[in-house]
């Protein structure tokens, strides 16, 4: 007894699959009979019949495979290409990149020299202010270390460490 639409659909799909499978089995049985006849006597019409049966068997296998494919594969298979050339053009339409590694290495080395926090302006003796206190008292850079990331500055007679990124020039024109 069928309970709901889901069961109706699954039973319909199962019956179609059984029908396709039965057709395939009958073609295999026919092929077996023709092969037995060919073994007894050889004739051109039996060989033609065998080639026709082979084509039908191939088509039946294809139908079975198509029926068992997923929804995605069925959609993909439904696309028909006019020729292989068009298919390849679409598939490989992106040009391949050729990289000049010598030039790339130069760029990489330059990037290593110039950092985001480019503190090339920051030298010993430069007057700076902290970014949180732009109107505060100016400080003097005593030492720049850690590849320019950190600086020792003189503030009110004490030496403190600050990130170089947080320092700004004190007297800008």
ABEGO torsion letter per residue (X at the ends): XBABAAAAAAAAAAAAAAAAAAAAAAAAAAAAAAAAAAAABBBAAAAAAAAAAAAAAAAAAAAAAAAABBAAAAAAAABBBABAAAAAAAAAABBBBBBBAAAAAAAAAAAAABBABBAAABBBGBBBBBAABAABBBBBBABBBGGGABBBBBBGGBBBBBBAAABBBABBX
